Amino acid sequence: MKAIRTLMLAAAVFFLAAVTAAAQIPAVNVENAKGEVISTASLVDGKTPMIISFWSTTCKPCIRELDAINELMPDWLEEAEFRVVAVSTDDARFSTKARSLVQGHGWTDFIDIYDKNQAFMRAMNVTLTPQVYVVDADGKIVYSHTGYTPGSELELLEKIKELQ
Amino acid sequence: MTRTLYITLILALAVPAAVSAQEENSSKGYLSGSFETNNILYQNDSPTGAVAPENRIGSNNYLKLDYYRGKFSAGAQLEGYFPVLQDYPIELTKAKLTNYYVSWTDDAFSVTAGTFYDQFGSGLLFRAWEDRTLGMNNAVMGARVTYNYKGIVSVKALWGLPRMGMEFSDTQVRGGDISFAISELAKWDGTYLALEGSVLNRFEDIPVDLEDEGGKPGSTGYSGRINFEHGSGFFLKAEYVDGGQKYYSNPDFASDGKMYLQKRGNAQLVELGYNNHGLGVNFTARRLEWMTSKIMNNSVSTANLLNYVPAVCTQYTYLLTNFHPYTVQLGEPAYRNSGEMGGQLDVYYNFRRGTALGGKRGMKIHANFSTYYTLAQEGTAKAGNLLYRDFSVDIEKQFSRKFKALLLYSMQEQNTHYGVGKATRLQNIVVADMQYKFTPTFSTRLELQYLATHEDEKDWMAALLEVNFAPYWSIYVSDMYNHGSSNVHYYAAGVSYARSRTRVSLSYGRNKDGYVCSGGVCRVISAYTGLNLQLTTSF
């Protein structure tokens, strides 16, 4: 029985892989900085690419990565046009704390969104944070990186520049 | 039953694929997925008291696949435990296709059949979620419908059987949630005001003894909420929860002859704050009474949860700060304790670049205070014994392009017996976390930590050195040393490699007994020593 199940799953995956295109930003509901419910599809504007970073208040490397991007952002914006979307994956309890942390870390130039039920995180198949993506103007994922080592943010600028 | 579900799944996966193959000029769907494997090879280690499990190995594996095509999506999760890692919920065994769903979503409307995750309000009444750190997955198998009318009214209705271990339980949940945004209806500019409410019915067959004592299989709980945010950055959130009827084993059975205690759960939550101009202030107060909510009344598993009641205090991230994290008191007759009350204050401030304290590169400061008490008397808000109190402050400054440092001080005081007596233990912890960049991609990070206490094993010290070669490699060595009484070293070392969406890490070392916490929820772990290999990837 187990073998049959595995086989069925493998067949389904193979069939799907044959008819699929490149991964894009899925449309799920999240909260914006004001607390309003928005669809992640609305982040795609057809004009500028974006860096999407998944973080949480208990993920130290995530905070380090977003601090580093925030520090470099004014210089990067002179070289390329892009937006930064910081996705807090904190639970309902910690999402108010996440909002306070955003202020305390000066991440106000980012588009801050709150994925309280982790729907966006699941839809993007993020299993480990920090997880960062570079997405082109049409919502197609062109680069991704799991984990943060100081300096790995430099690759993001390179990818953004390739999209200009 | 199972077969029908598999057929449903395969159909659900195959239909959109077939449709996409037939439709000309339409955009293709896409497949997304992730795989995670976490393996530990255990060994006996007498200095720490670590005892390897019988087969010396633990392996948790997760494969998740999702297919999206326009408004349609479908997916499944396959889990395998060969066997489950030590101290995870033991009902996680072998391999199984545990979760599967089909879903249709447009701007206003969504329908999901199969497994889904969801929560009402802050989760005090109901939450279905996955947390692999905790071994938690109580996804509900059933159906859910949501509808949103112009951002003014959003409604949710669901029904299903929550997952418990590798199976779906026989417990049924039925619930509804509504949010009414008055500010959207009145078209207020810059102010958000919403009134929200939820209802949850839980149904589980009960033992005959409980029925004889007047117990009922069905119980309904409610939640009412107000949600206010002003454009200036001020916010207020309040929630009242009637948790429904609860049953506990009666510790006084021998004297009063009743096998069960029947209680009604209730909780109150207030969050108040201000977030603007580099300042983030966040105050939370909460009172809980008999707020245990189990999927199955007779299971003692740590994953047997139907609601989300996290400890409302700072969840620390450094080694020595996490020895005694606060675990929430939901009300336990055996402890003569009906619940807890308390609050927390968080303040964040960003001293901008160019200001006197901010200097050339800015400075960040964060302070936190929390305090919790048992309920002195059932049905009141009178504070009893101190359960937990902590104060912490951390300052982070980028001194130059190359050097950055963070200093943390934390004071933690905790009741030694879950509030049964008045005795507490006090500890003071300091941490220095320094990062130095030699080149834009080569850096080191050093953590130095000290814990001072008169209790337990007395003083500890710890150090961690990390060397990073961005963007791929990271190596660390660490040691926690108890020089107060046991003189045991808890050494560890590890390496990780990350490329694109794949990350592999290998580590070896000693791990102290204690708690693993995620999102304010904790599980107890025993000491273990071993080799850990972890791989995550997504596509």
HADDOCK unambig.tbl for C-alpha pairs under 7 A between the chains (distance, minus, plus):
assign (segid A and resid 12 and name CA) (segid B and resid 10 and name CA) 6.94 0.50 0.50
assign (segid A and resid 12 and name CA) (segid B and resid 13 and name CA) 6.86 0.50 0.50
assign (segid A and resid 12 and name CA) (segid B and resid 14 and name CA) 6.99 0.50 0.50
assign (segid A and resid 16 and name CA) (segid B and resid 17 and name CA) 6.16 0.50 0.50
assign (segid A and resid 16 and name CA) (segid B and resid 31 and name CA) 6.89 0.50 0.50
assign (segid A and resid 17 and name CA) (segid B and resid 31 and name CA) 6.60 0.50 0.50
assign (segid A and resid 19 and name CA) (segid B and resid 17 and name CA) 6.61 0.50 0.50
assign (segid A and resid 19 and name CA) (segid B and resid 21 and name CA) 6.80 0.50 0.50
assign (segid A and resid 19 and name CA) (segid B and resid 28 and name CA) 6.74 0.50 0.50
assign (segid A and resid 20 and name CA) (segid B and resid 28 and name CA) 5.70 0.50 0.50
assign (segid A and resid 20 and name CA) (segid B and resid 29 and name CA) 5.09 0.50 0.50
assign (segid A and resid 20 and name CA) (segid B and resid 30 and name CA) 4.24 0.50 0.50
assign (segid A and resid 20 and name CA) (segid B and resid 31 and name CA) 6.10 0.50 0.50
assign (segid A and resid 21 and name CA) (segid B and resid 28 and name CA) 5.68 0.50 0.50
assign (segid A and resid 21 and name CA) (segid B and resid 29 and name CA) 6.04 0.50 0.50
assign (segid A and resid 21 and name CA) (segid B and resid 30 and name CA) 4.91 0.50 0.50
assign (segid A and resid 22 and name CA) (segid B and resid 30 and name CA) 6.26 0.50 0.50
assign (segid A and resid 23 and name CA) (segid B and resid 30 and name CA) 5.87 0.50 0.50
assign (segid A and resid 23 and name CA) (segid B and resid 31 and name CA) 6.92 0.50 0.50
assign (segid A and resid 23 and name CA) (segid B and resid 32 and name CA) 6.68 0.50 0.50
assign (segid A and resid 58 and name CA) (segid B and resid 315 and name CA) 6.73 0.50 0.50
assign (segid A and resid 58 and name CA) (segid B and resid 317 and name CA) 6.63 0.50 0.50
assign (segid A and resid 91 and name CA) (segid B and resid 519 and name CA) 6.70 0.50 0.50
assign (segid A and resid 92 and name CA) (segid B and resid 122 and name CA) 5.18 0.50 0.50
assign (segid A and resid 93 and name CA) (segid B and resid 122 and name CA) 6.23 0.50 0.50
assign (segid A and resid 97 and name CA) (segid B and resid 282 and name CA) 6.50 0.50 0.50
assign (segid A and resid 99 and name CA) (segid B and resid 275 and name CA) 6.92 0.50 0.50
assign (segid A and resid 100 and name CA) (segid B and resid 275 and name CA) 5.62 0.50 0.50
assign (segid A and resid 100 and name CA) (segid B and resid 280 and name CA) 3.93 0.50 0.50
assign (segid A and resid 100 and name CA) (segid B and resid 281 and name CA) 6.16 0.50 0.50
assign (segid A and resid 100 and name CA) (segid B and resid 282 and name CA) 6.77 0.50 0.50
assign (segid A and resid 100 and name CA) (segid B and resid 348 and name CA) 6.36 0.50 0.50
assign (segid A and resid 101 and name CA) (segid B and resid 280 and name CA) 6.49 0.50 0.50
assign (segid A and resid 101 and name CA) (segid B and resid 348 and name CA) 6.19 0.50 0.50
assign (segid A and resid 103 and name CA) (segid B and resid 275 and name CA) 6.27 0.50 0.50
assign (segid A and resid 103 and name CA) (segid B and resid 276 and name CA) 6.28 0.50 0.50
assign (segid A and resid 103 and name CA) (segid B and resid 278 and name CA) 4.62 0.50 0.50
assign (segid A and resid 103 and name CA) (segid B and resid 279 and name CA) 5.62 0.50 0.50
assign (segid A and resid 103 and name CA) (segid B and resid 280 and name CA) 5.53 0.50 0.50
assign (segid A and resid 104 and name CA) (segid B and resid 278 and name CA) 5.27 0.50 0.50
assign (segid A and resid 104 and name CA) (segid B and resid 279 and name CA) 5.66 0.50 0.50
assign (segid A and resid 104 and name CA) (segid B and resid 280 and name CA) 5.88 0.50 0.50
assign (segid A and resid 104 and name CA) (segid B and resid 348 and name CA) 4.55 0.50 0.50
assign (segid A and resid 104 and name CA) (segid B and resid 349 and name CA) 4.39 0.50 0.50
assign (segid A and resid 104 and name CA) (segid B and resid 350 and name CA) 4.62 0.50 0.50
assign (segid A and resid 104 and name CA) (segid B and resid 364 and name CA) 6.42 0.50 0.50
assign (segid A and resid 105 and name CA) (segid B and resid 350 and name CA) 5.83 0.50 0.50
assign (segid A and resid 105 and name CA) (segid B and resid 364 and name CA) 6.44 0.50 0.50
assign (segid A and resid 106 and name CA) (segid B and resid 278 and name CA) 5.89 0.50 0.50
assign (segid A and resid 106 and name CA) (segid B and resid 350 and name CA) 6.28 0.50 0.50
assign (segid A and resid 117 and name CA) (segid B and resid 118 and name CA) 6.53 0.50 0.50
assign (segid A and resid 125 and name CA) (segid B and resid 32 and name CA) 6.89 0.50 0.50
assign (segid A and resid 125 and name CA) (segid B and resid 33 and name CA) 5.75 0.50 0.50
assign (segid A and resid 125 and name CA) (segid B and resid 34 and name CA) 5.61 0.50 0.50
assign (segid A and resid 125 and name CA) (segid B and resid 538 and name CA) 6.26 0.50 0.50
assign (segid A and resid 144 and name CA) (segid B and resid 500 and name CA) 5.19 0.50 0.50
assign (segid A and resid 144 and name CA) (segid B and resid 501 and name CA) 5.76 0.50 0.50
assign (segid A and resid 145 and name CA) (segid B and resid 499 and name CA) 6.39 0.50 0.50
assign (segid A and resid 145 and name CA) (segid B and resid 500 and name CA) 4.49 0.50 0.50
assign (segid A and resid 145 and name CA) (segid B and resid 501 and name CA) 5.21 0.50 0.50
assign (segid A and resid 146 and name CA) (segid B and resid 498 and name CA) 6.22 0.50 0.50
assign (segid A and resid 146 and name CA) (segid B and resid 500 and name CA) 6.60 0.50 0.50
assign (segid A and resid 146 and name CA) (segid B and resid 501 and name CA) 5.46 0.50 0.50
assign (segid A and resid 146 and name CA) (segid B and resid 502 and name CA) 6.46 0.50 0.50
assign (segid A and resid 146 and name CA) (segid B and resid 503 and name CA) 6.25 0.50 0.50
assign (segid A and resid 147 and name CA) (segid B and resid 498 and name CA) 6.64 0.50 0.50
assign (segid A and resid 149 and name CA) (segid B and resid 468 and name CA) 5.88 0.50 0.50
assign (segid A and resid 149 and name CA) (segid B and resid 470 and name CA) 5.27 0.50 0.50
assign (segid A and resid 149 and name CA) (segid B and resid 471 and name CA) 5.92 0.50 0.50
assign (segid A and resid 149 and name CA) (segid B and resid 474 and name CA) 6.88 0.50 0.50
assign (segid A and resid 150 and name CA) (segid B and resid 441 and name CA) 6.56 0.50 0.50
assign (segid A and resid 150 and name CA) (segid B and resid 443 and name CA) 6.67 0.50 0.50
assign (segid A and resid 150 and name CA) (segid B and resid 468 and name CA) 6.90 0.50 0.50
assign (segid A and resid 150 and name CA) (segid B and resid 470 and name CA) 6.18 0.50 0.50
assign (segid A and resid 151 and name CA) (segid B and resid 440 and name CA) 5.51 0.50 0.50
assign (segid A and resid 151 and name CA) (segid B and resid 441 and name CA) 4.51 0.50 0.50
assign (segid A and resid 151 and name CA) (segid B and resid 470 and name CA) 5.31 0.50 0.50
assign (segid A and resid 151 and name CA) (segid B and resid 471 and name CA) 6.51 0.50 0.50
assign (segid A and resid 152 and name CA) (segid B and resid 441 and name CA) 6.97 0.50 0.50
assign (segid A and resid 152 and name CA) (segid B and resid 470 and name CA) 4.95 0.50 0.50
assign (segid A and resid 152 and name CA) (segid B and resid 471 and name CA) 4.18 0.50 0.50
